[in-house]
Amino acid sequence: MKTSVDLELVSAETPVVRVEDVWVAYSGSDRPAIAGVSLSIPVGVVVLVTGPNGAGKTTLVDTCLGLLKPLRGRAFLFGIDTRSRRIHEARKLCSYVPQNFMRPPYESYTARRVVELGFAPSKAPFEPLSESEEERVEEVAELLGIEDLLDRPMGTLSGGQQQKVLIARALAREPRALFLDEPFSSLDRESRKLVAEVVEEYAREEKAMAVIVSHDVNPVIGVADAIVRMEEGRVVEVEGLPGG
Protein backbone atom coordinates (compact mmCIF):
# COMPACT_ATOMS: atom_id res chain seq x y z
CA MET A 1 0.00 0.00 0.00
CA LYS A 2 1.67 3.20 -1.17
CA THR A 3 1.10 6.56 0.47
CA SER A 4 0.67 9.81 -1.44
CA VAL A 5 4.17 10.84 -0.43
CA ASP A 6 5.56 7.72 -2.02
CA LEU A 7 4.51 8.99 -5.44
CA GLU A 8 6.00 12.40 -4.72
CA LEU A 9 9.26 10.79 -3.67
CA VAL A 10 9.57 8.71 -6.82
CA SER A 11 8.88 11.64 -9.13
CA ALA A 12 10.71 14.49 -7.39
CA GLU A 13 14.19 15.47 -6.31
CA THR A 14 13.00 16.19 -2.78
CA PRO A 15 15.64 15.57 -0.10
CA VAL A 16 14.72 12.75 2.26
CA VAL A 17 15.77 14.85 5.25
CA ARG A 18 16.04 18.61 5.48
CA VAL A 19 16.55 20.49 8.72
CA GLU A 20 16.95 24.26 8.82
CA ASP A 21 18.57 25.93 11.85
CA VAL A 22 16.85 23.45 14.16
CA TRP A 23 16.94 23.74 17.95
CA VAL A 24 15.47 20.99 20.15
CA ALA A 25 15.31 20.75 23.94
CA TYR A 26 13.91 18.14 26.31
CA SER A 27 11.32 19.11 28.89
CA GLY A 28 12.95 20.32 32.09
CA SER A 29 16.38 20.79 30.53
CA ASP A 30 18.15 24.14 30.82
CA ARG A 31 20.09 23.68 27.57
CA PRO A 32 19.22 22.52 24.04
CA ALA A 33 19.89 18.93 23.03
CA ILE A 34 20.70 20.13 19.51
CA ALA A 35 21.33 23.72 18.51
CA GLY A 36 21.37 25.45 15.14
CA VAL A 37 21.58 22.25 13.07
CA SER A 38 21.09 22.47 9.30
CA LEU A 39 21.36 19.46 6.99
CA SER A 40 20.02 18.24 3.66
CA ILE A 41 20.25 14.53 2.83
CA PRO A 42 19.23 13.32 -0.66
CA VAL A 43 18.00 9.90 -1.72
CA GLY A 44 20.44 7.07 -2.34
CA VAL A 45 23.18 7.97 0.12
CA VAL A 46 24.60 6.33 3.23
CA VAL A 47 25.35 8.85 5.98
CA LEU A 48 27.41 8.20 9.10
CA VAL A 49 26.46 10.40 12.06
CA THR A 50 29.16 10.20 14.70
CA GLY A 51 30.40 11.93 17.81
CA PRO A 52 30.84 11.32 21.55
CA ASN A 53 28.06 10.30 23.92
CA GLY A 54 25.67 13.16 24.55
CA ALA A 55 26.53 14.87 21.26
CA GLY A 56 22.89 14.92 20.12
CA LYS A 57 23.04 12.12 17.55
CA THR A 58 19.89 10.29 18.68
CA THR A 59 18.06 13.59 19.16
CA LEU A 60 18.88 14.50 15.56
CA VAL A 61 17.41 11.21 14.27
CA ASP A 62 14.27 11.59 16.40
CA THR A 63 13.89 15.13 15.05
CA CYS A 64 14.30 13.98 11.44
CA LEU A 65 11.53 11.42 12.01
CA GLY A 66 9.24 13.97 13.64
CA LEU A 67 9.30 12.18 16.99
CA LEU A 68 10.69 15.39 18.48
CA LYS A 69 9.53 18.81 17.30
CA PRO A 70 11.86 21.78 16.87
CA LEU A 71 11.61 24.71 19.26
CA ARG A 72 13.17 26.83 16.53
CA GLY A 73 13.77 26.18 12.88
CA ARG A 74 12.02 23.66 10.64
CA ALA A 75 12.47 19.97 9.86
CA PHE A 76 11.16 18.09 6.83
CA LEU A 77 10.89 14.39 6.02
CA PHE A 78 10.26 13.66 2.33
CA GLY A 79 9.27 17.31 1.98
CA ILE A 80 6.65 17.16 4.75
CA ASP A 81 7.05 19.47 7.73
CA THR A 82 7.47 17.31 10.83
CA ARG A 83 4.93 19.52 12.62
CA SER A 84 2.30 18.60 10.03
CA ARG A 85 -0.36 15.98 10.67
CA ARG A 86 0.83 14.34 7.45
CA ILE A 87 4.17 13.41 8.99
CA HIS A 88 2.81 9.92 9.72
CA GLU A 89 2.56 9.40 5.94
CA ALA A 90 6.23 10.18 5.47
CA ARG A 91 7.16 8.02 8.44
CA LYS A 92 5.55 5.00 6.75
CA LEU A 93 8.35 5.19 4.19
CA CYS A 94 10.99 4.84 6.92
CA SER A 95 12.39 2.09 9.10
CA TYR A 96 13.99 2.92 12.44
CA VAL A 97 16.09 0.68 14.66
CA PRO A 98 16.48 2.46 18.01
CA GLN A 99 19.42 2.26 20.36
CA ASN A 100 17.44 0.55 23.13
CA PHE A 101 16.38 -2.67 21.43
CA MET A 102 16.74 -5.48 23.98
CA ARG A 103 13.69 -7.66 24.63
CA PRO A 104 13.15 -9.23 28.08
CA PRO A 105 13.75 -12.97 28.61
CA TYR A 106 10.00 -13.62 28.79
CA GLU A 107 9.36 -12.13 25.34
CA SER A 108 7.56 -14.96 23.54
CA TYR A 109 7.29 -13.50 20.02
CA THR A 110 9.45 -15.50 17.66
CA ALA A 111 12.14 -13.77 15.65
CA ARG A 112 10.08 -14.51 12.53
CA ARG A 113 7.05 -12.71 13.97
CA VAL A 114 9.20 -9.71 14.91
CA VAL A 115 10.52 -9.46 11.34
CA GLU A 116 6.99 -9.86 9.96
CA LEU A 117 5.81 -6.92 12.07
CA GLY A 118 7.91 -4.72 9.81
CA PHE A 119 5.06 -4.93 7.31
CA ALA A 120 2.44 -3.74 9.82
CA PRO A 121 2.31 -0.08 8.66
CA SER A 122 1.15 -1.14 5.20
CA LYS A 123 -1.29 -3.85 6.28
CA ALA A 124 -4.91 -3.79 7.37
CA PRO A 125 -5.66 -5.29 10.82
CA PHE A 126 -5.33 -9.10 10.72
CA GLU A 127 -4.35 -9.03 7.05
CA PRO A 128 -1.98 -11.95 6.37
CA LEU A 129 1.36 -11.59 4.69
CA SER A 130 1.50 -12.16 0.96
CA GLU A 131 3.68 -14.86 -0.52
CA SER A 132 6.21 -12.25 -1.66
CA GLU A 133 6.34 -10.76 1.85
CA GLU A 134 6.97 -14.18 3.37
CA GLU A 135 9.77 -14.68 0.85
CA ARG A 136 11.19 -11.28 1.78
CA VAL A 137 11.36 -12.34 5.45
CA GLU A 138 13.41 -15.39 4.47
CA GLU A 139 15.60 -13.28 2.17
CA VAL A 140 16.63 -10.68 4.74
CA ALA A 141 17.15 -13.38 7.37
CA GLU A 142 19.55 -15.14 5.03
CA LEU A 143 21.36 -11.89 4.22
CA LEU A 144 22.02 -11.32 7.93
CA GLY A 145 22.73 -14.95 8.75
CA ILE A 146 19.80 -15.41 11.14
CA GLU A 147 17.65 -17.87 9.18
CA ASP A 148 18.21 -20.53 11.86
CA LEU A 149 16.89 -18.15 14.54
CA LEU A 150 13.53 -17.32 12.97
CA ASP A 151 11.46 -19.78 14.99
CA ARG A 152 13.10 -19.05 18.34
CA PRO A 153 11.51 -16.70 20.90
CA MET A 154 13.17 -13.26 20.89
CA GLY A 155 13.72 -13.38 24.65
CA THR A 156 16.02 -16.40 24.29
CA LEU A 157 18.36 -14.68 21.82
CA SER A 158 21.59 -12.90 22.66
CA GLY A 159 21.90 -9.15 22.33
CA GLY A 160 23.69 -9.43 19.00
CA GLN A 161 21.13 -11.86 17.64
CA GLN A 162 18.24 -9.60 18.69
CA GLN A 163 19.95 -6.65 17.06
CA LYS A 164 20.21 -8.53 13.76
CA VAL A 165 16.53 -9.52 13.96
CA LEU A 166 15.48 -5.89 14.34
CA ILE A 167 17.72 -4.83 11.46
CA ALA A 168 16.10 -7.59 9.39
CA ARG A 169 12.67 -6.21 10.32
CA ALA A 170 13.76 -2.74 9.23
CA LEU A 171 14.95 -4.02 5.85
CA ALA A 172 12.08 -6.43 5.20
CA ARG A 173 9.55 -3.71 4.44
CA GLU A 174 11.90 -2.14 1.87
CA PRO A 175 11.86 1.41 3.25
CA ARG A 176 12.87 4.48 1.28
CA ALA A 177 14.77 5.72 4.34
CA LEU A 178 16.57 3.68 6.98
CA PHE A 179 17.61 5.08 10.36
CA LEU A 180 19.90 2.89 12.49
CA ASP A 181 20.92 4.14 15.94
CA GLU A 182 24.10 2.40 17.18
CA PRO A 183 23.35 -0.78 15.19
CA PHE A 184 26.74 -2.32 16.02
CA SER A 185 26.60 -2.02 19.81
CA SER A 186 26.07 -5.73 20.50
CA LEU A 187 27.71 -7.19 17.41
CA ASP A 188 31.12 -8.80 17.03
CA ARG A 189 33.60 -7.49 14.49
CA GLU A 190 32.56 -9.86 11.70
CA SER A 191 28.85 -9.11 12.20
CA ARG A 192 29.49 -5.36 12.18
CA LYS A 193 31.15 -5.67 8.79
CA LEU A 194 28.28 -7.81 7.48
CA VAL A 195 25.56 -5.39 8.66
CA ALA A 196 27.38 -2.39 7.18
CA GLU A 197 27.73 -4.16 3.82
CA VAL A 198 24.08 -5.29 3.79
CA VAL A 199 22.87 -1.75 4.53
CA GLU A 200 25.15 -0.27 1.86
CA GLU A 201 23.98 -2.78 -0.75
CA TYR A 202 20.34 -2.11 0.10
CA ALA A 203 20.78 1.66 -0.21
CA ARG A 204 22.55 1.29 -3.56
CA GLU A 205 20.09 -1.17 -5.10
CA GLU A 206 16.91 0.51 -3.85
CA LYS A 207 18.16 4.12 -4.13
CA ALA A 208 17.25 4.51 -0.47
CA MET A 209 18.79 6.78 2.12
CA ALA A 210 20.47 5.24 5.17
CA VAL A 211 21.51 7.17 8.27
CA ILE A 212 23.77 5.18 10.59
CA VAL A 213 24.44 6.66 14.02
CA SER A 214 27.60 5.18 15.48
CA HIS A 215 30.44 6.27 17.75
CA ASP A 216 32.40 3.37 16.22
CA VAL A 217 33.21 4.56 12.71
CA ASN A 218 35.25 1.54 11.63
CA PRO A 219 32.41 -0.59 10.19
CA VAL A 220 30.88 2.34 8.31
CA ILE A 221 33.75 4.51 7.16
CA GLY A 222 34.31 2.42 4.03
CA VAL A 223 30.65 2.39 2.96
CA ALA A 224 29.46 5.88 3.91
CA ASP A 225 29.02 8.53 1.22
CA ALA A 226 28.89 11.29 3.82
CA ILE A 227 29.92 11.90 7.43
CA VAL A 228 28.26 14.21 9.95
CA ARG A 229 30.21 14.85 13.16
CA MET A 230 28.45 16.23 16.20
CA GLU A 231 29.65 17.65 19.51
CA GLU A 232 27.59 19.15 22.32
CA GLY A 233 24.42 19.32 20.26
CA ARG A 234 25.97 20.98 17.25
CA VAL A 235 27.16 19.75 13.86
CA VAL A 236 30.86 20.55 13.80
CA GLU A 237 31.79 18.96 10.46
CA VAL A 238 29.99 17.69 7.38
CA GLU A 239 31.64 15.80 4.54
CA GLY A 240 29.94 14.69 1.35
CA LEU A 241 26.56 16.42 1.67
CA PRO A 242 25.17 19.53 -0.06
CA GLY A 243 26.51 22.56 1.75
CA GLY A 244 28.99 20.41 3.65
N, C-alpha and C positions, 0 to 999 in steps of 0.2 A: 504494500500500500504506500504510494508516494504522496508526500505532502506538496502543497503549492510551492513551498520554497525549493523543493527538489528540482522542479522544472526551471526555476529562476537560476539555480546553481549551475545546471547543465548548460544553460544558454548564455550565461553572463560571465564577465570577468570579475565578479564580486570577490573581494578577499574573504577567506573563511573567517578570519578574526581581524577586527580593527578596534583598537582602543586609542582614545584621544585624550591626553592629559588627564588620565584617570587617577583619582584618589579614593581609597577604600579604607574604612576603619571598622573595627569590631566594637560592639556595644560595650561601654564601660572602659574602653581603652583611651589613654590620654595622648596617643600618637597614632598616625596612620599606619596601616599594615602595608600598603603600597602608596607611593606618592609620585604624581606627575609622570605616570607611565604612558608612553605612546608606542604602539606597534601596529604593523600591518602584515598579516601572514596570508599568502596566496595559496591556492589549491596546489596539490602535488608536491609539497615539500615536507621534509623531516626536520623538525626544529628541536634542538637541545636547549632546555632552560636549566641553568645550573647556578650554583652559589651556595654559601654556607647555610646552616640551619637558621631559620628565622629571617631569611632574606626576602620572603614574600612570594616564593615560587608557587606554593599551593594556592595562596590567595589570588594570584594572577590567573591561574587556571579556573578557579571557582568564579572569578569575575568574567572571564571569557565565556563561560557557560551560562552566565546569568544567575548563578546560584547566590552570588553576592552582587549588590547594586552599588554603583559608584556614588560617592558623596559629591564629587565634582567630576567633570568630564563626561564622556560618553563611551559606551562599549557596544560593539555590534558583532553578531554571530550570523554568518551568511547574509549580511546586509540588514538584519533585523535588530533594532535597538533592544538591548537586554532588559530595558524597563517596560517594553511593550508586552501586551498579553499574548502576542504571537510568538514569543520567544520559545514556547514549548514546541512549536512546529520546527524551528531550527534545531532544537535540542534532539529531536527524533532522528536527525541525520548524524548524530554524534554517538560515540561510545566513550565511556569514562571509567578508568580503573583507578580508584582512590588509593591513597597511601595506607589507610587502615582497612585491611581486607580480611583479616583472619576470622574464620568461623569457629564457634565453640565446639568442643568435643561431642556434644550431643546433637549437633546439626545432622539431620537425617537425610536431607536432600542429597541425591547422588550427584556426582560431578557432571554426568550427562544432563540431568535436569537443570543444573545451574547454567550450563552452556546454552541449553534450549531457551532459558529465560531471556537470553539476549534478543530473541525475536518478539518478545512481549509488546514493545511499543507499536509494532505494525500489525498486531493480531487482535481480533475481536475476542471477548471473554470466552474461554473454553474452546476456542478454535484450535484444532490440531495442527501440528506442523505438516507442511507439504513434504512430498518425497525429496524434492531438491533441498529443502531446509534440513531434513534429516541427513542427507548426504553431506551438506555443508558442515554439520556438527562433526561428523567423522573426519572430514577433510582437515579442519583446523586442529582437531585433536592429534591427528597424525603429524601435522606440521610441527607441533610443539612437543611431540613425543609423549603424549598422555593418553593414548588410545586404550592402554591397559588399565587406566584409572577410572574410566567413564562410569562404571557401574558400582563404584565404591562410594560410601557416604562421605561428604565433604569433611565432616568433623574428624574422620580418621586419617586424613591426609596431612602430610607435613606442610610447613609454611611455604616452602618452595613449590610443592605440588599444587597447593591451593592458589598460589599466585599465577601459575601457568593456566589453571582452569579459568580464572577470571579474565586473563588475557585472551584465552580462546573464546570466551563468551563475547568479549568486546569485538573480536574479529569476525565472529560467525555471522553477525547481522550486516556485514559489509558496509560499515559507516563511511560517510564522506569526510568525517573528521574523527581522529582518534586522540584522546588525551590520556596519557599514562603517567601517574604520579608515583615516582620512585618504584618502577616496575622490577628493579633488580635487587631489591632489599633482602629478599630471602633466597636468592638464587646463587648457585655455585658459578664459577667462572665460565664453564662450558655452556651452561644454560643461559647466562647473560648474553653470551655471543650469539646463541641460537635465537633468542627473543629479539635482539636488535636486528638480526638479519631478516627474520620473518616480518617484522614491522616495516623495515625498509622495502622489502619486496612487495608487500601489500600496498604501500603508498605509491610505489612506482607503477605497479600494474593497474591499480584502480584510480590513479590520479587523485588520491586522497591526501589530506593533510594529516600529519602526525606530530603532536607535541609530546616530547618525552622530558619529564622533570626528573633530574638525577644529579645528586652531588658527586656521584662516581661517573666521570666522563668517559672512562676507558671503553666501555662497550659501545658507546654511541658515536664517539668522535669520528670514527671512520665511515659512518653511514649518514651523519647529519649534513643537511645542506646549509643550515644556519645555526648560529649559537647566540643565545641571549644570556648574559651574565647579570645576576642581580646581587645587590648588597643593601641591607637595611631598608628594604622596601622600594628601592629604586633600581632601574635598569642602568647599569654602569657601562655596558658594552654590548653592541649588536654587530654580528658578522653575518653577511649573506642574505639580509632582508632589505626590502625597499626602505631607503632612508637610513640604513644602518652603516 
